[in-house]
Amino acid sequence: MIEKAVLFNRPAVLAEVAEVLEKRKEEGELGFEQQTTLAYAQKYAKLSKKKAAELIEELQKMEKVKPAVAAKIIDILPKNSDQVRMIFANERYSLSSAEIEEVLKIVKKYSK
């Protein structure tokens, strides 16, 4: 068995997952789980990898938006304040109405 070391650990958005799995598919056959994940990522990724990277960078400028939450926001692209509140429901903090509107404003800029 070949051992692999973890070089870094960060949340990935669906566009990145699809790209990684497509590269692996070119190298050889994917396993069942990988094929299923690739199909899911291709179907539900709403932004390109480039746009997702730009959006994650802009979201992380906000103090309360951590990388994992930013990835969720990118994959879901919330359209209203209730959806944003649901994304932050498991966090130890909540956003003010102004912060929620700021998130929605940033997302709207990229979701066109």
C-alpha positions as CSV (number, residue, x, y, z in Angstrom):
1,M,0.0,0.0,0.0
2,I,1.3,3.4,-0.9
3,E,1.2,5.9,2.0
4,K,0.3,9.5,1.2
5,A,1.0,12.4,3.5
6,V,-1.5,15.2,4.0
7,L,0.2,18.4,2.7
8,F,-2.6,20.8,3.8
9,N,-6.1,20.7,5.0
10,R,-8.7,23.2,3.9
11,P,-12.4,23.2,2.8
12,A,-12.9,22.7,-0.9
13,V,-15.8,24.0,-2.9
14,L,-17.7,21.8,-5.4
15,A,-15.9,23.3,-8.4
16,E,-12.5,22.4,-7.0
17,V,-13.7,18.8,-6.2
18,A,-14.9,18.4,-9.8
19,E,-11.6,19.6,-11.2
20,V,-9.5,17.3,-9.0
21,L,-11.7,14.3,-9.8
22,E,-11.6,15.1,-13.6
23,K,-7.8,15.1,-13.5
24,R,-7.8,11.8,-11.6
25,K,-10.2,10.4,-14.2
26,E,-7.7,11.2,-17.0
27,E,-5.0,9.3,-15.0
28,G,-7.1,6.2,-14.5
29,E,-10.4,4.7,-13.6
30,L,-12.3,6.2,-10.7
31,G,-13.8,4.2,-7.9
32,F,-17.5,4.1,-7.3
33,E,-17.4,6.8,-4.6
34,Q,-15.3,9.0,-6.7
35,Q,-17.6,8.6,-9.8
36,T,-20.6,9.5,-7.6
37,T,-18.8,12.5,-6.1
38,L,-17.7,13.7,-9.5
39,A,-21.3,13.5,-10.9
40,Y,-22.6,15.3,-7.8
41,A,-20.0,18.1,-8.0
42,Q,-20.5,18.6,-11.7
43,K,-24.3,18.8,-11.3
44,Y,-24.4,21.1,-8.3
45,A,-21.4,23.4,-8.6
46,K,-22.8,26.8,-9.3
47,L,-19.6,28.7,-9.9
48,S,-16.4,28.1,-11.8
49,K,-13.3,27.4,-9.8
50,K,-11.9,30.9,-10.6
51,K,-15.1,32.7,-9.5
52,A,-15.3,30.5,-6.4
53,A,-11.7,31.5,-5.5
54,E,-12.5,35.2,-6.0
55,L,-15.7,34.9,-3.9
56,I,-14.0,33.0,-1.1
57,E,-11.3,35.6,-0.9
58,E,-13.9,38.4,-0.7
59,L,-15.9,36.6,1.9
60,Q,-12.9,36.0,4.1
61,K,-12.3,39.7,4.3
62,M,-15.3,39.7,6.7
63,E,-14.1,39.1,10.2
64,K,-16.7,36.4,11.1
65,V,-16.5,34.3,7.9
66,K,-14.2,31.3,8.4
67,P,-13.0,29.2,5.4
68,A,-15.4,26.3,6.1
69,V,-18.4,28.7,6.2
70,A,-17.2,30.5,3.1
71,A,-17.1,27.2,1.2
72,K,-20.7,26.4,2.3
73,I,-21.8,29.9,1.2
74,I,-20.2,29.3,-2.2
75,D,-21.7,25.9,-2.7
76,I,-25.2,27.1,-1.6
77,L,-25.2,30.7,-2.9
78,P,-27.9,31.9,-0.5
79,K,-30.5,34.2,-1.9
80,N,-32.1,35.5,1.3
81,S,-31.2,36.3,5.0
82,D,-32.8,33.1,6.3
83,Q,-30.5,30.9,4.2
84,V,-27.5,32.8,5.5
85,R,-28.7,32.4,9.1
86,M,-29.0,28.6,8.4
87,I,-25.4,28.4,7.2
88,F,-24.2,30.1,10.4
89,A,-26.5,28.1,12.7
90,N,-23.8,25.8,13.9
91,E,-21.3,28.5,14.6
92,R,-20.7,29.9,18.0
93,Y,-21.6,33.3,16.9
94,S,-24.3,34.9,14.8
95,L,-24.3,37.7,12.3
96,S,-26.0,41.0,12.6
97,S,-28.5,42.1,10.0
98,A,-26.0,44.4,8.4
99,E,-23.4,41.5,8.2
100,I,-26.0,39.2,6.6
101,E,-26.9,41.9,4.0
102,E,-23.2,42.3,3.3
103,V,-22.8,38.5,2.7
104,L,-25.9,38.6,0.4
105,K,-24.5,41.6,-1.5
106,I,-21.2,39.9,-2.1
107,V,-22.9,36.6,-3.2
108,K,-25.2,38.4,-5.5
109,K,-22.2,40.0,-7.3
110,Y,-20.9,36.6,-8.2
111,S,-24.1,34.6,-8.8
112,K,-25.1,36.4,-12.0
